[in-house]
Amino acid sequence: MNNNMNKNNMDMAILMNLLAKMDKNELEKNLNKVSQMLKSNDANSIIEEIKKKNK
């Protein structure tokens, strides 16, 4: 469980770092994608798309 908790903390740190670099329009677009992801069965493809755009 501790490893999973560390991974979640690391993922959150990466997410916060990405959010800090975004301007308002980018942030709104990505929040809309997150909203779609939460409603979708295909969350992994949306996550991968966001990762590719932020590299």
N, C-alpha and C positions, 0 to 999 in steps of 0.2 A: 504494500500500500504506500509506503514511503516513497518508492521510486515513482509511482504514478503521481503522487502529490508533487514531487519535484518536477516532473515533466509538465504538469499542469501549470506550475508556477513559471517555468521556463517559457511555455507557450504564451502565457499571459504577458510576460515581459516582452516577448517578440511582438505580440499584438499591440501593446502599448507603445512600443518604439515605432511601429509602422503608423499608428494613428497620429503620433506626434509630428510626423513628417508630412502629413496630408493637409492640403488647404481645405477650406469649407466645402467647396463643390465636390472634391474627391471624397471627402469624408461622407457626404450625403449619398453619393453614388454607392460607396462601399457598404454603408449601413442599409441601403435598399437591397443590395446583394445578400447581406446577412439575413435580412428579413425573408427574402426569397428562399434562402438556404434552410431556414428554420421551418418553412412551410413545405419544402421539397423533400422528395425521397432520394434525390441525387446530390446530396451535400458535398461529397468528395470532389465532384467535377467543378463545382463553384469555388471551393477552397483552392484547388489547383490553379484555376483561372486567376484568382486574386493573387496568389503567390507569384505567378509568372509576371504579372503586371507590376509587381512591387520589387522585382529584382533589378 
